[in-house]
Each structure stands twice: as structure tokens, then as C-alpha cells.
Amino acid sequence: MRHEPKRPRGRRIDWAGYAMLLPSYTIYFVFTLLPLCCTIVYSLTDFDGFSAMNFVGGANFSRLLRDGIFLRAAQNTLVYALFTILPPIAIGLLLAVTVNGRLLFNRFCRAAFYLPYVVSMVAAATVWYWMYDPSSGLFNMILSALGLEPRNWLFEPGTALACVIVMSIWKIVGYNMIIYLAGLQSIPGELYEAAKIDGAGGVQRFLKITVPLLRSTTFFLFVMACISSLNVFEQVSVMTGGGPANATTTIVHQIYQAAFQQYEMGYASAMAVLLVAVTMLITLLNFRYGNAADAADM
């Protein structure tokens, strides 16, 4: 007698799992997706935050290309990103290699270098604002002790952005060091011992073993640094307010100015949409070529 095969039973839906995920997805929808969609809508209008909004199409985006202050902000953001992405990563790697050990002095150095990252950005920027003070700041006190003329660090267009960059590097380098330390401790010590037996020096071991095996860690730090550098705001707002003469203004600072001081919500939304698009493009390119490089090494 021929038996017909049993039909596969439908998969059982795990409603308990979906219920556990619901709060996270709800928060993500309410505080991320919904505001993003509203921002895209506002960018196509002349909304000022109070009156009814009128559809203007791409007028806000075309205005961006003619806005000299926004173009200056984009330039400053690019310069800031160039100096706060690769240098902190390189310094963090060198610090991690230096303090990688179980000695008490190394543990103290780890805590000392990581402490600035724990401090809030506003508090750190306030301290550095005092250090750059023209009359009683630490740096001018050092210059005076050396017999040199004091500088108006944050009030000169030639030095203001550099001062903000130095402060940001000091703030983030400890985080990079800790992430690299985690990566270093996952590298087998036998590799270094074998390379040392083969006659490889310290620099060769660093370049041939440490750097290649930390590729994924470097890629992670690079992506995170790209995103954070494009969204710089707190230190600019506290230390310089975008001045002098827009020498330190950034895209996010201009978004704040347009939205909450000039009440041009539609124009500010256009800046935000452009910034999100650039950030997503850079992130996707990093993931594509970073994953391709990792696959090529395997």
C-alpha cells in the first residue's frame, strides 16, 4: 500500500521573541526612523517651526550650493575629519603597543590615557577653553615663562580650528588605545616568539604581525571616527561658537544655527539630509572596501 509523504508543517511563530524585540524596535522607530522621515519632508518645504509649511522642492538644496557660510562649514568639517581620523588611530595603536603588559605602571598609563574619553565633551571643552584663555590660560603662561608672546589661540582664524582639533585628538585617543589593547591581547604570543627566533626585529614584528592582525580593529575605529568627525558640534559650540569669522563652524553647527537661531527648519533639514547622505555613503564605501580587503587577506 502506497503511503503519501506527509506535508511539512508550517513553522511556528515565536511571538515571545518578537515581543522582546518590540521595545527596541519601537524606540528605534520613534527616535530614529520617524525623525529621519520628517527631516526629509521638511527639507522640501519652507517650514520655520511655527507657521504652515509650503512645498519648495529642491530649492533648499540648491541654496546650499550658493551659501558661502555652508561651504566654509563643509570645508572646516573636512579639514577636521582629516586630522581627527587617522592621527588618533595611529597614536592609539602606538600607545596600546607601549602599555600592553601586566605591569602596574602600564595599568596606570591605561587609566590615565583613557580618562579623557570618560569625561563629557562639554566638560573637556570647557577645561581646554580655559587652557587657551589669552590672559590666564595654561598655554600662554608657558609661553610667557619661555619669554614668548602670548597668543589669542581661539580668537585667531589661523589657529582656532587647530586648537579644536588638538583638543579632539586628546579626547579620543584613549578610546582607540583601549580598543587596540583588546585586539592585541587576542594575538597569540607564539607568533611573536616564532618571528623573534627567525631574527625579526621589533619593528618587523610590529609591521608583519601586529598591524595585519589588527586590520579588523583598525577598520572598526576608522568607520566610527568617520561618523563622529562629520558630526562634530559640542567642542565647537563651547570653545569658539563657530568663530572667529566662521573659521571653526561645521555642518552640524550650521544646522543648529539655521534651525534654532534663524528658525529656518526647512533649510536646516536640507543640511541634515545632505550630511546623513554623505555619512551613509562613506560608511557603505568603508564596509565594501574594508570587507573586500579582509577577504583578499584570507
Buried (B, 14 or more C-beta within 10 A) or exposed (E): EEEEEEEEEEEEEEEEEEEEEEEEEEEEEEEEEEEEEEBBBBBBBBBBEEEEBEEBEEBBBEBBEEBEEBEBBBEBBEBBBEBBBEBBBEBBBBBBBEBBEEEEEBEEBBEEBBEBBEEEBEEBBBBBBEBBBBEEBEBBBEBEEEEEEBBBBBBBEEBBBBBBBBBBBBBBBBBBBBBBBEBBEEBEEEBBEEBEEEEBEEEEBBEEBBEEBBBEBBBBBBBBBBBBBBBBBBBBBBBBEBBBEBBBBBBBBBBBBBBEEEBBBBBBBBBBBBBBEBBEEBBEEBEEEBEEEEEEEE
